[in-house]
Amino acid sequence: MISDLTKSQFQKFRSMKRAWWSFWILLFFYVLSLFSEQIANNRPLILGYEGKLYFPTLTFYDETTFGGAFKTEADYQALKSSEAFRANGGWMVYPLIPYDPLSSDWEAEGPPPHAPSSEHWLGTDSAARDVLARILYGFRTAMNFALALIVLSVVLGILIGSIQGYAGGKIDLLGQRIIEIWSALPFLYVVILMSSIYGQSFMILLLVFGLFRWIGISYYIRAEFLRLKNQTYVQAARAQGARHVGVVFKHILPNALNPIITIVPFSLVTAITSLTALDFLGFGLAPPAPSWGELLRQGLENLYAPWMSLSAVIALFLTLLLASFVGEGARAAFDPRVQSKS
């Protein structure tokens, strides 16, 4: 059941046009990025051969499927110019961007990086890979990382903060001292150490970030639990014999989530910025994974090819701007302190 207060807060957020439309624009582009393989790929969307239809972006097909001799993946670029393929009724429909973010276009004229053209709308990077395809896939990677990190940090922060705030006393004091020691660990050194031992990967970065990003959320939850556990309705629930779990999840936690709702969009901004910074420094995702930070680094190394860094900067700026607008709207609608001032 959604309370009348929550409904009114949501309606207030919806009435803020800038925040509301920013949310939908960001959501639209994220959902669009989930179908990146159908938008930017060097494999055809649909392929016809001998009266049958094939979908290479969804399924693996070896060369023997199209008259080849090997079990390796079909070379669709070679098939496109093959007379035998066309003689058997072969045809292809490519995605809007007919380039994969990991494959190089060595047929382009001149050495890479190539300037923007009708073939590569945002040019290519130093390895002749399409910049627009890498921007699109990089956006999906950044958003997936940020959303996964938010879920992990919120779960850990709520769990630890609620235990501290509800239990209080020595448990709260001991928890605070442990958190202070843990938060003093040098984050960048931990990332370098973990990467050198286990390698650079999406999951390693997510784990390391998750081990530190829950701390701020636990502070909010702990403060809310310390404030709410002495409220009259909580005392009444205890007097009626409600168990601790019921008191926490039914009476305190739903009323303690407002600060979390207001900081989630800003956590998205922080996560994307941190991943981009680590990729720029070379401690993020392992090459050749598409990344905005890696494009920024290439732009710095190739100052005569500004389209790489400029494309990444614009994409990063617009994403963070939209997320910030959503965060401002959420804070104005859901934060009771802001509502009391207005």
Secondary structure as GFF3:
##gff-version 3
##sequence-region A 1 342
A	DSSP	alpha_helix	4	15	.	.	.	ID=ss1
A	DSSP	alpha_helix	17	33	.	.	.	ID=ss2
A	DSSP	alpha_helix	36	39	.	.	.	ID=ss3
A	DSSP	beta_strand	46	49	.	.	.	ID=ss4
A	DSSP	beta_strand	52	54	.	.	.	ID=ss5
A	DSSP	three_ten_helix	63	66	.	.	.	ID=ss6
A	DSSP	alpha_helix	76	80	.	.	.	ID=ss7
A	DSSP	alpha_helix	83	87	.	.	.	ID=ss8
A	DSSP	beta_strand	91	93	.	.	.	ID=ss9
A	DSSP	alpha_helix	131	167	.	.	.	ID=ss10
A	DSSP	alpha_helix	169	183	.	.	.	ID=ss11
A	DSSP	alpha_helix	187	198	.	.	.	ID=ss12
A	DSSP	alpha_helix	202	228	.	.	.	ID=ss13
A	DSSP	alpha_helix	232	239	.	.	.	ID=ss14
A	DSSP	alpha_helix	244	246	.	.	.	ID=ss15
A	DSSP	pi_helix	247	252	.	.	.	ID=ss16
A	DSSP	alpha_helix	253	256	.	.	.	ID=ss17
A	DSSP	alpha_helix	258	281	.	.	.	ID=ss18
A	DSSP	alpha_helix	292	301	.	.	.	ID=ss19
A	DSSP	alpha_helix	307	334	.	.	.	ID=ss20
A	DSSP	alpha_helix	336	341	.	.	.	ID=ss21
###
